[in-house]
Amino acid sequence: MPKPLSLSFDPIARADESWKRRWGSVPSMAAITSIMRAQQILLAEVDAVVKPYGLTFARYEALVLLTFSKSGELPMSKIGERLMVHPTSVTNTVDRLVRSGLVDKRPNPNDGRGTLAAITAKGREVVESATRDLMAMDFGLGAYDAEECAEIFAMLRPLRVAAGDFEEE
């Protein structure tokens, strides 16, 4: 993927300066703008790596989740809960994985209304290959060392707790 031409200045820092002049200092504006831009960059880089496998990062995450389960299958509701996405998104993601032959769906014998999604042998092969490629590019975070990645994780954790992603232990 060709990189766009670099600017000779940091547009977020410039916006922060303009913001300060107009409305006063609001460090959270520069922080959120940086986080949103980082998310765009990372998603584009990661999606470029998984695209040759017919995946998006969302589909990759679903395959990984199924790989982590003891039996290689999970109820659709559990997938949505763990990936923190709406049931419609889970259905769309899993249906695309089914069409690609990476996942099978079947009725949940423990829940008459529920559906189980199960990773296929092809799905396991694809997730292993895609994971090797993602690890080789440090999931787009190669500009940071392991300690800095841990700091980023720790810094974002309170935001996730405040949003209700999980309860702090």
TARALIN-V591363 format. One record per helix or strand. SS is the DSSP state (h for helix, s for strand). FROM is the first residue (numbers start at 1). LEN is the number of residues. If there is no record, write none. Layout:
SS_FROM_LEN, SS_FROM_LEN
//
This chain:
h_11_13, h_27_25, h_57_12, s_73_3, h_76_8, h_87_13, s_103_5, s_115_5, h_121_16, h_138_3, h_146_17
//
